[in-house]
Amino acid sequence: MASLAALPFFLFFSLLFISVNAISASNYTQALDHFGHDKSTFQQQYLISDTDWGGAGNRTPILVFLGGESPISSYVSQIGLINEAAPRLQALVVYIEHRYYGASIPYGSIDAALGSPKVRSFLTTKQALADFASIITSLKTNLSAINSPVIVIGASYSGVLAAWFRIKYPHIAIGAVASSAPILFREGFPPESDFCSIMSRDFQSANTKCSDIIRQSWNVIDQIASCTGGLEFLTELFHLCSPLLSSRELKKFLAHIYSFAAQYNGRHNHWISFVCNSIVGASNSNTGLDGIAMAVVAIGGGNRSCVPLKFNRIISPFPQRNVDAVSAWDWQLCSEIVIQKSCAKNNSLLIPNEAIDDHSEQIENCRKAYGPLARAGSLPTYYGRQDIIKSASNIIFSNGLMDPYSSLGILDDLSDTIRAINTEQGSHCLDTNSVQEDDPKWLVRQRKKEIEILKKWIKSGGPKIAFAEKAVCVIYVFTILFVRHLV
């Protein structure tokens, strides 16, 4: 995540919408601490659509979307995988908001929740998974749907949560779909598969001239910044709202834009094409820096008189994502979700290593904000790595190989039931993105394949339940006959 302490490293899902009129919102009284002695509670929001549900009596499934680092309303914005799958599976659809986001913030405000070291310590993935388990179990009981199989679905960060939920709560969910889930928190990627290498390949294959201009621009920026008045000149050229303090500040800012374009490139190379067309079309100088500046203004200017250096204020795929969500996500990035992106030191790369966040720098910023963080980096220990995933079952890991975060994903089948579904031209969470009439055939095939796997999971789970019930009935009948015989 190219310095995604400001921008969530799993962003932009525009997911899974079923007509708002068909969805009802409810609150669940949730335990703040599932594993300790604190008895505090908070109201956690969830949404339900029963439009396509075949009913509890028919044991039709329940599809549960696990919320991530934004209000749940941010996800319910477009038609996607769930809306396509629900009528085919006759499924009940449930969206559960992640704790500390949206309307599910303890003590009513993010300042109160994060301002207290004790209260913010309950914002963990472990507690979030327990929240999901509690709501799903309660809903199944209230709906008399104990025998309805549950499949959890997530995208990006919540895709990681979906996979972990299947691993930690296999008795609650029969399967999970983890779209663009960067679940492998590890270091030492080979150069051909790391974050920056994938991004370089994306731009190179889309527009060679654009890629060359970007590569040459880094030295130009350093040269200009080293001159008297150079930083002032760059600030004015890029129409920035605040003065640059160093050339690295601008380089990191530009790295954000390029990585965003690669990550969310879309079904028709939309973002990379937009950035490159702006750069190449507006480049009148030998350096091409004027074209890059025009691209930045085109992306980040909008109705503003200047471009803010804070990247999350420029491009926000979540219109409803607010300062509260940014604050909660910043805490998670510091306390648990500590990921080092790998960028090989290679001159052929689109982005130089110094434009990517330094891990030690991130840790130091977190320490200044929150003090010592004992849990940082503990996720692999608690959830396990690839060996633990191999021992699980019924998980789909879907990835678009143009997404730089696919370097942290499961890209090969680990077993007959741990499936990897990849698309060469896919980007971040594209399979769970909105369904369009002009969707390419490879994307249509990917979604269809995922739904077919879900059908197999549901079918394989049904007969076992039916057999168990028949066995109970047979035993009951024989018991009655035996008792009557004795009498």
GIZI-V701180 format. One record per residue. N is the residue number from 1. RES is the residue in three letters. SS is DSSP state (alpha for helix, beta for strand, coil for the rest). PHI is phi in whole degrees, -180 to 180 (* if undefined). Layout:
n=N res=RES ss=SS phi=PHI
n=N res=RES ss=SS phi=PHI
This chain:
n=1 res=MET ss=coil phi=*
n=2 res=ALA ss=coil phi=-67
n=3 res=SER ss=coil phi=53
n=4 res=LEU ss=coil phi=-96
n=5 res=ALA ss=coil phi=-70
n=6 res=ALA ss=coil phi=-87
n=7 res=LEU ss=coil phi=-109
n=8 res=PRO ss=coil phi=-59
n=9 res=PHE ss=coil phi=-75
n=10 res=PHE ss=coil phi=-124
n=11 res=LEU ss=coil phi=-112
n=12 res=PHE ss=coil phi=66
n=13 res=PHE ss=coil phi=-105
n=14 res=SER ss=coil phi=28
n=15 res=LEU ss=beta phi=-110
n=16 res=LEU ss=beta phi=46
n=17 res=PHE ss=coil phi=-107
n=18 res=ILE ss=coil phi=-114
n=19 res=SER ss=coil phi=-34
n=20 res=VAL ss=alpha phi=-55
n=21 res=ASN ss=alpha phi=-64
n=22 res=ALA ss=alpha phi=-92
n=23 res=ILE ss=coil phi=-107
n=24 res=SER ss=beta phi=-113
n=25 res=ALA ss=beta phi=-104
n=26 res=SER ss=beta phi=-142
n=27 res=ASN ss=beta phi=-118
n=28 res=TYR ss=beta phi=-121
n=29 res=THR ss=beta phi=-76
n=30 res=GLN ss=beta phi=-106
n=31 res=ALA ss=beta phi=-71
n=32 res=LEU ss=coil phi=-69
n=33 res=ASP ss=coil phi=-128
n=34 res=HIS ss=coil phi=-84
n=35 res=PHE ss=coil phi=-124
n=36 res=GLY ss=coil phi=-131
n=37 res=HIS ss=coil phi=-104
n=38 res=ASP ss=coil phi=-70
n=39 res=LYS ss=coil phi=-99
n=40 res=SER ss=coil phi=-66
n=41 res=THR ss=beta phi=-132
n=42 res=PHE ss=beta phi=-149
n=43 res=GLN ss=beta phi=-91
n=44 res=GLN ss=beta phi=-110
n=45 res=GLN ss=beta phi=-88
n=46 res=TYR ss=beta phi=-143
n=47 res=LEU ss=beta phi=-122
n=48 res=ILE ss=beta phi=-132
n=49 res=SER ss=beta phi=-130
n=50 res=ASP ss=coil phi=-110
n=51 res=THR ss=coil phi=-54
n=52 res=ASP ss=coil phi=-105
n=53 res=TRP ss=coil phi=-69
n=54 res=GLY ss=coil phi=-79
n=55 res=GLY ss=coil phi=101
n=56 res=ALA ss=alpha phi=-64
n=57 res=GLY ss=alpha phi=-63
n=58 res=ASN ss=alpha phi=-94
n=59 res=ARG ss=coil phi=55
n=60 res=THR ss=coil phi=-74
n=61 res=PRO ss=coil phi=-77
n=62 res=ILE ss=beta phi=-121
n=63 res=LEU ss=beta phi=-96
n=64 res=VAL ss=beta phi=-117
n=65 res=PHE ss=beta phi=-88
n=66 res=LEU ss=beta phi=-89
n=67 res=GLY ss=coil phi=-67
n=68 res=GLY ss=coil phi=-118
n=69 res=GLU ss=coil phi=-89
n=70 res=SER ss=coil phi=-156
n=71 res=PRO ss=coil phi=-56
n=72 res=ILE ss=alpha phi=-61
n=73 res=SER ss=alpha phi=-65
n=74 res=SER ss=alpha phi=-68
n=75 res=TYR ss=alpha phi=-83
n=76 res=VAL ss=coil phi=-83
n=77 res=SER ss=coil phi=-136
n=78 res=GLN ss=beta phi=-148
n=79 res=ILE ss=coil phi=-79
n=80 res=GLY ss=coil phi=-152
n=81 res=LEU ss=alpha phi=-55
n=82 res=ILE ss=alpha phi=-64
n=83 res=ASN ss=alpha phi=-66
n=84 res=GLU ss=alpha phi=-75
n=85 res=ALA ss=alpha phi=-81
n=86 res=ALA ss=alpha phi=-56
n=87 res=PRO ss=alpha phi=-67
n=88 res=ARG ss=alpha phi=-70
n=89 res=LEU ss=alpha phi=-101
n=90 res=GLN ss=coil phi=53
n=91 res=ALA ss=coil phi=-99
n=92 res=LEU ss=beta phi=-79
n=93 res=VAL ss=beta phi=-115
n=94 res=VAL ss=beta phi=-131
n=95 res=TYR ss=beta phi=-114
n=96 res=ILE ss=beta phi=-115
n=97 res=GLU ss=coil phi=-77
n=98 res=HIS ss=coil phi=-71
n=99 res=ARG ss=coil phi=-56
n=100 res=TYR ss=coil phi=74
n=101 res=TYR ss=coil phi=-127
n=102 res=GLY ss=coil phi=60
n=103 res=ALA ss=coil phi=-94
n=104 res=SER ss=coil phi=-114
n=105 res=ILE ss=coil phi=-103
n=106 res=PRO ss=alpha phi=-60
n=107 res=TYR ss=alpha phi=61
n=108 res=GLY ss=alpha phi=83
n=109 res=SER ss=coil phi=-151
n=110 res=ILE ss=alpha phi=-69
n=111 res=ASP ss=alpha phi=-65
n=112 res=ALA ss=alpha phi=-69
n=113 res=ALA ss=alpha phi=-71
n=114 res=LEU ss=alpha phi=-91
n=115 res=GLY ss=alpha phi=-71
n=116 res=SER ss=coil phi=-97
n=117 res=PRO ss=alpha phi=-55
n=118 res=LYS ss=alpha phi=-67
n=119 res=VAL ss=alpha phi=-69
n=120 res=ARG ss=alpha phi=-69
n=121 res=SER ss=coil phi=-67
n=122 res=PHE ss=coil phi=-88
n=123 res=LEU ss=coil phi=-88
n=124 res=THR ss=coil phi=-135
n=125 res=THR ss=alpha phi=-66
n=126 res=LYS ss=alpha phi=-62
n=127 res=GLN ss=alpha phi=-67
n=128 res=ALA ss=alpha phi=-63
n=129 res=LEU ss=alpha phi=-63
n=130 res=ALA ss=alpha phi=-66
n=131 res=ASP ss=alpha phi=-57
n=132 res=PHE ss=alpha phi=-58
n=133 res=ALA ss=alpha phi=-62
n=134 res=SER ss=alpha phi=-64
n=135 res=ILE ss=alpha phi=-67
n=136 res=ILE ss=alpha phi=-61
n=137 res=THR ss=alpha phi=-63
n=138 res=SER ss=alpha phi=-65
n=139 res=LEU ss=alpha phi=-62
n=140 res=LYS ss=alpha phi=-62
n=141 res=THR ss=alpha phi=-68
n=142 res=ASN ss=alpha phi=-65
n=143 res=LEU ss=coil phi=-94
n=144 res=SER ss=coil phi=54
n=145 res=ALA ss=coil phi=-115
n=146 res=ILE ss=coil phi=-57
n=147 res=ASN ss=coil phi=-93
n=148 res=SER ss=coil phi=-80
n=149 res=PRO ss=coil phi=-68
n=150 res=VAL ss=beta phi=-111
n=151 res=ILE ss=beta phi=-122
n=152 res=VAL ss=beta phi=-98
n=153 res=ILE ss=beta phi=-132
n=154 res=GLY ss=beta phi=-151
n=155 res=ALA ss=beta phi=-135
n=156 res=SER ss=coil phi=64
n=157 res=TYR ss=alpha phi=-57
n=158 res=SER ss=alpha phi=-71
n=159 res=GLY ss=alpha phi=-67
n=160 res=VAL ss=alpha phi=-61
n=161 res=LEU ss=alpha phi=-61
n=162 res=ALA ss=alpha phi=-62
n=163 res=ALA ss=alpha phi=-64
n=164 res=TRP ss=alpha phi=-63
n=165 res=PHE ss=alpha phi=-63
n=166 res=ARG ss=alpha phi=-62
n=167 res=ILE ss=alpha phi=-71
n=168 res=LYS ss=alpha phi=-87
n=169 res=TYR ss=coil phi=-129
n=170 res=PRO ss=coil phi=-66
n=171 res=HIS ss=coil phi=-79
n=172 res=ILE ss=coil phi=-103
n=173 res=ALA ss=coil phi=-116
n=174 res=ILE ss=coil phi=-81
n=175 res=GLY ss=beta phi=-170
n=176 res=ALA ss=beta phi=-147
n=177 res=VAL ss=beta phi=-112
n=178 res=ALA ss=beta phi=-117
n=179 res=SER ss=beta phi=-87
n=180 res=SER ss=coil phi=48
n=181 res=ALA ss=coil phi=-91
n=182 res=PRO ss=coil phi=-80
n=183 res=ILE ss=coil phi=-85
n=184 res=LEU ss=coil phi=-94
n=185 res=PHE ss=coil phi=-83
n=186 res=ARG ss=coil phi=-149
n=187 res=GLU ss=coil phi=-116
n=188 res=GLY ss=coil phi=78
n=189 res=PHE ss=coil phi=-68
n=190 res=PRO ss=coil phi=-66
n=191 res=PRO ss=alpha phi=-54
n=192 res=GLU ss=alpha phi=-76
n=193 res=SER ss=alpha phi=-126
n=194 res=ASP ss=coil phi=-82
n=195 res=PHE ss=alpha phi=-54
n=196 res=CYS ss=alpha phi=-71
n=197 res=SER ss=alpha phi=-65
n=198 res=ILE ss=alpha phi=-64
n=199 res=MET ss=alpha phi=-63
n=200 res=SER ss=alpha phi=-62
n=201 res=ARG ss=alpha phi=-64
n=202 res=ASP ss=alpha phi=-59
n=203 res=PHE ss=alpha phi=-70
n=204 res=GLN ss=alpha phi=-63
n=205 res=SER ss=alpha phi=-73
n=206 res=ALA ss=alpha phi=-82
n=207 res=ASN ss=coil phi=-161
n=208 res=THR ss=alpha phi=-61
n=209 res=LYS ss=alpha phi=-64
n=210 res=CYS ss=alpha phi=-61
n=211 res=SER ss=alpha phi=-60
n=212 res=ASP ss=alpha phi=-65
n=213 res=ILE ss=alpha phi=-62
n=214 res=ILE ss=alpha phi=-63
n=215 res=ARG ss=alpha phi=-60
n=216 res=GLN ss=alpha phi=-73
n=217 res=SER ss=alpha phi=-70
n=218 res=TRP ss=alpha phi=-65
n=219 res=ASN ss=alpha phi=-67
n=220 res=VAL ss=alpha phi=-62
n=221 res=ILE ss=alpha phi=-60
n=222 res=ASP ss=alpha phi=-63
n=223 res=GLN ss=alpha phi=-64
n=224 res=ILE ss=alpha phi=-65
n=225 res=ALA ss=alpha phi=-63
n=226 res=SER ss=alpha phi=-77
n=227 res=CYS ss=coil phi=-83
n=228 res=THR ss=coil phi=-62
n=229 res=GLY ss=coil phi=78
n=230 res=GLY ss=alpha phi=-65
n=231 res=LEU ss=alpha phi=-66
n=232 res=GLU ss=alpha phi=-65
n=233 res=PHE ss=alpha phi=-62
n=234 res=LEU ss=alpha phi=-66
n=235 res=THR ss=alpha phi=-60
n=236 res=GLU ss=alpha phi=-73
n=237 res=LEU ss=alpha phi=-61
n=238 res=PHE ss=coil phi=-93
n=239 res=HIS ss=coil phi=54
n=240 res=LEU ss=beta phi=-79
n=241 res=CYS ss=coil phi=-78
n=242 res=SER ss=coil phi=-131
n=243 res=PRO ss=coil phi=-67
n=244 res=LEU ss=coil phi=-71
n=245 res=LEU ss=coil phi=-102
n=246 res=SER ss=coil phi=-161
n=247 res=SER ss=alpha phi=-69
n=248 res=ARG ss=alpha phi=-63
n=249 res=GLU ss=alpha phi=-61
n=250 res=LEU ss=alpha phi=-70
n=251 res=LYS ss=alpha phi=-65
n=252 res=LYS ss=alpha phi=-67
n=253 res=PHE ss=alpha phi=-63
n=254 res=LEU ss=alpha phi=-67
n=255 res=ALA ss=alpha phi=-60
n=256 res=HIS ss=alpha phi=-58
n=257 res=ILE ss=alpha phi=-65
n=258 res=TYR ss=alpha phi=-67
n=259 res=SER ss=alpha phi=-69
n=260 res=PHE ss=alpha phi=-63
n=261 res=ALA ss=alpha phi=-61
n=262 res=ALA ss=alpha phi=-72
n=263 res=GLN ss=alpha phi=-65
n=264 res=TYR ss=coil phi=-113
n=265 res=ASN ss=coil phi=-62
n=266 res=GLY ss=coil phi=87
n=267 res=ARG ss=coil phi=-73
n=268 res=HIS ss=coil phi=-132
n=269 res=ASN ss=coil phi=54
n=270 res=HIS ss=alpha phi=-62
n=271 res=TRP ss=alpha phi=-72
n=272 res=ILE ss=alpha phi=-64
n=273 res=SER ss=alpha phi=-62
n=274 res=PHE ss=alpha phi=-63
n=275 res=VAL ss=alpha phi=-63
n=276 res=CYS ss=alpha phi=-69
n=277 res=ASN ss=alpha phi=-62
n=278 res=SER ss=alpha phi=-67
n=279 res=ILE ss=alpha phi=-68
n=280 res=VAL ss=alpha phi=-70
n=281 res=GLY ss=alpha phi=-68
n=282 res=ALA ss=alpha phi=-104
n=283 res=SER ss=coil phi=-82
n=284 res=ASN ss=coil phi=-107
n=285 res=SER ss=coil phi=-105
n=286 res=ASN ss=coil phi=-67
n=287 res=THR ss=coil phi=-81
n=288 res=GLY ss=coil phi=78
n=289 res=LEU ss=alpha phi=-67
n=290 res=ASP ss=alpha phi=-66
n=291 res=GLY ss=alpha phi=-67
n=292 res=ILE ss=alpha phi=-64
n=293 res=ALA ss=alpha phi=-63
n=294 res=MET ss=alpha phi=-64
n=295 res=ALA ss=alpha phi=-64
n=296 res=VAL ss=alpha phi=-63
n=297 res=VAL ss=alpha phi=-65
n=298 res=ALA ss=alpha phi=-64
n=299 res=ILE ss=alpha phi=-80
n=300 res=GLY ss=alpha phi=-103
n=301 res=GLY ss=coil phi=-74
n=302 res=GLY ss=coil phi=58
n=303 res=ASN ss=coil phi=-90
n=304 res=ARG ss=coil phi=-80
n=305 res=SER ss=coil phi=-85
n=306 res=CYS ss=coil phi=-152
n=307 res=VAL ss=beta phi=-105
n=308 res=PRO ss=coil phi=-74
n=309 res=LEU ss=coil phi=-74
n=310 res=LYS ss=coil phi=-76
n=311 res=PHE ss=alpha phi=-63
n=312 res=ASN ss=alpha phi=-67
n=313 res=ARG ss=alpha phi=-88
n=314 res=ILE ss=coil phi=-89
n=315 res=ILE ss=coil phi=-120
n=316 res=SER ss=coil phi=-126
n=317 res=PRO ss=coil phi=-64
n=318 res=PHE ss=coil phi=-105
n=319 res=PRO ss=coil phi=-59
n=320 res=GLN ss=coil phi=-91
n=321 res=ARG ss=coil phi=-72
n=322 res=ASN ss=coil phi=-119
n=323 res=VAL ss=alpha phi=-62
n=324 res=ASP ss=alpha phi=-59
n=325 res=ALA ss=alpha phi=-65
n=326 res=VAL ss=alpha phi=-61
n=327 res=SER ss=alpha phi=-64
n=328 res=ALA ss=alpha phi=-63
n=329 res=TRP ss=alpha phi=-68
n=330 res=ASP ss=alpha phi=-57
n=331 res=TRP ss=alpha phi=-64
n=332 res=GLN ss=alpha phi=-64
n=333 res=LEU ss=alpha phi=-62
n=334 res=CYS ss=alpha phi=-84
n=335 res=SER ss=alpha phi=-87
n=336 res=GLU ss=coil phi=-132
n=337 res=ILE ss=coil phi=-87
n=338 res=VAL ss=coil phi=-102
n=339 res=ILE ss=coil phi=-120
n=340 res=GLN ss=coil phi=-99
n=341 res=LYS ss=coil phi=-75
n=342 res=SER ss=coil phi=-100
n=343 res=CYS ss=coil phi=-132
n=344 res=ALA ss=coil phi=-63
n=345 res=LYS ss=coil phi=-81
n=346 res=ASN ss=coil phi=-138
n=347 res=ASN ss=coil phi=-67
n=348 res=SER ss=coil phi=-83
n=349 res=LEU ss=coil phi=-74
n=350 res=LEU ss=coil phi=-65
n=351 res=ILE ss=coil phi=-120
n=352 res=PRO ss=coil phi=-71
n=353 res=ASN ss=alpha phi=-60
n=354 res=GLU ss=alpha phi=-71
n=355 res=ALA ss=alpha phi=-86
n=356 res=ILE ss=coil phi=-99
n=357 res=ASP ss=coil phi=-55
n=358 res=ASP ss=coil phi=-79
n=359 res=HIS ss=alpha phi=-62
n=360 res=SER ss=alpha phi=-65
n=361 res=GLU ss=alpha phi=-66
n=362 res=GLN ss=alpha phi=-63
n=363 res=ILE ss=alpha phi=-61
n=364 res=GLU ss=alpha phi=-66
n=365 res=ASN ss=alpha phi=-63
n=366 res=CYS ss=alpha phi=-66
n=367 res=ARG ss=alpha phi=-62
n=368 res=LYS ss=alpha phi=-66
n=369 res=ALA ss=alpha phi=-79
n=370 res=TYR ss=alpha phi=-126
n=371 res=GLY ss=coil phi=84
n=372 res=PRO ss=coil phi=-59
n=373 res=LEU ss=coil phi=-122
n=374 res=ALA ss=coil phi=-69
n=375 res=ARG ss=coil phi=-87
n=376 res=ALA ss=coil phi=-54
n=377 res=GLY ss=coil phi=79
n=378 res=SER ss=coil phi=-91
n=379 res=LEU ss=alpha phi=-60
n=380 res=PRO ss=alpha phi=-59
n=381 res=THR ss=alpha phi=-68
n=382 res=TYR ss=alpha phi=-78
n=383 res=TYR ss=alpha phi=-96
n=384 res=GLY ss=coil phi=84
n=385 res=ARG ss=coil phi=-111
n=386 res=GLN ss=alpha phi=-64
n=387 res=ASP ss=alpha phi=-65
n=388 res=ILE ss=alpha phi=-71
n=389 res=ILE ss=alpha phi=-61
n=390 res=LYS ss=alpha phi=-60
n=391 res=SER ss=coil phi=-81
n=392 res=ALA ss=coil phi=-87
n=393 res=SER ss=coil phi=-153
n=394 res=ASN ss=coil phi=55
n=395 res=ILE ss=beta phi=-132
n=396 res=ILE ss=beta phi=-102
n=397 res=PHE ss=beta phi=-106
n=398 res=SER ss=beta phi=-107
n=399 res=ASN ss=beta phi=-143
n=400 res=GLY ss=beta phi=-94
n=401 res=LEU ss=coil phi=-77
n=402 res=MET ss=coil phi=-86
n=403 res=ASP ss=coil phi=-80
n=404 res=PRO ss=alpha phi=-56
n=405 res=TYR ss=alpha phi=-76
n=406 res=SER ss=alpha phi=-64
n=407 res=SER ss=alpha phi=-65
n=408 res=LEU ss=alpha phi=-108
n=409 res=GLY ss=coil phi=-105
n=410 res=ILE ss=coil phi=-85
n=411 res=LEU ss=coil phi=-111
n=412 res=ASP ss=coil phi=-133
n=413 res=ASP ss=coil phi=-57
n=414 res=LEU ss=coil phi=-98
n=415 res=SER ss=coil phi=-167
n=416 res=ASP ss=coil phi=-67
n=417 res=THR ss=coil phi=-116
n=418 res=ILE ss=beta phi=-104
n=419 res=ARG ss=beta phi=-105
n=420 res=ALA ss=beta phi=-110
n=421 res=ILE ss=beta phi=-119
n=422 res=ASN ss=beta phi=-114
n=423 res=THR ss=beta phi=-129
n=424 res=GLU ss=coil phi=-61
n=425 res=GLN ss=coil phi=-101
n=426 res=GLY ss=coil phi=-81
n=427 res=SER ss=coil phi=-119
n=428 res=HIS ss=coil phi=-66
n=429 res=CYS ss=coil phi=59
n=430 res=LEU ss=alpha phi=-66
n=431 res=ASP ss=alpha phi=-68
n=432 res=THR ss=alpha phi=-99
n=433 res=ASN ss=beta phi=-81
n=434 res=SER ss=coil phi=-63
n=435 res=VAL ss=coil phi=-80
n=436 res=GLN ss=coil phi=-122
n=437 res=GLU ss=coil phi=-64
n=438 res=ASP ss=coil phi=-98
n=439 res=ASP ss=coil phi=-57
n=440 res=PRO ss=coil phi=-65
n=441 res=LYS ss=alpha phi=-61
n=442 res=TRP ss=alpha phi=-65
n=443 res=LEU ss=alpha phi=-75
n=444 res=VAL ss=alpha phi=-61
n=445 res=ARG ss=alpha phi=-65
n=446 res=GLN ss=alpha phi=-63
n=447 res=ARG ss=alpha phi=-62
n=448 res=LYS ss=alpha phi=-61
n=449 res=LYS ss=alpha phi=-64
n=450 res=GLU ss=alpha phi=-63
n=451 res=ILE ss=alpha phi=-66
n=452 res=GLU ss=alpha phi=-63
n=453 res=ILE ss=alpha phi=-66
n=454 res=LEU ss=alpha phi=-60
n=455 res=LYS ss=alpha phi=-60
n=456 res=LYS ss=alpha phi=-65
n=457 res=TRP ss=alpha phi=-59
n=458 res=ILE ss=alpha phi=-64
n=459 res=LYS ss=alpha phi=-65
n=460 res=SER ss=alpha phi=-70
n=461 res=GLY ss=alpha phi=-81
n=462 res=GLY ss=alpha phi=-64
n=463 res=PRO ss=alpha phi=-59
n=464 res=LYS ss=alpha phi=-65
n=465 res=ILE ss=alpha phi=-67
n=466 res=ALA ss=alpha phi=-62
n=467 res=PHE ss=alpha phi=-64
n=468 res=ALA ss=alpha phi=-62
n=469 res=GLU ss=alpha phi=-65
n=470 res=LYS ss=alpha phi=-63
n=471 res=ALA ss=alpha phi=-63
n=472 res=VAL ss=alpha phi=-62
n=473 res=CYS ss=alpha phi=-63
n=474 res=VAL ss=alpha phi=-62
n=475 res=ILE ss=alpha phi=-62
n=476 res=TYR ss=alpha phi=-62
n=477 res=VAL ss=alpha phi=-63
n=478 res=PHE ss=alpha phi=-63
n=479 res=THR ss=alpha phi=-64
n=480 res=ILE ss=alpha phi=-62
n=481 res=LEU ss=alpha phi=-63
n=482 res=PHE ss=alpha phi=-66
n=483 res=VAL ss=alpha phi=-63
n=484 res=ARG ss=alpha phi=-62
n=485 res=HIS ss=alpha phi=-64
n=486 res=LEU ss=alpha phi=-66
n=487 res=VAL ss=coil phi=-69
